[in-house]
């Protein structure tokens, strides 16, 4: 948290979180083929894209 009270997340941490969420989604797709796993892969991909910016 910086002096203004806002949280600062580094781009690397955002990309790592996206990769972890995406890999959990791939695991769910492999085990159950659920729509929830597909949603997790999508969210993980978006986080990786945001972290690249």
Order of alpha helices (4+ residues) and beta strands (2+ residues): alpha-alpha
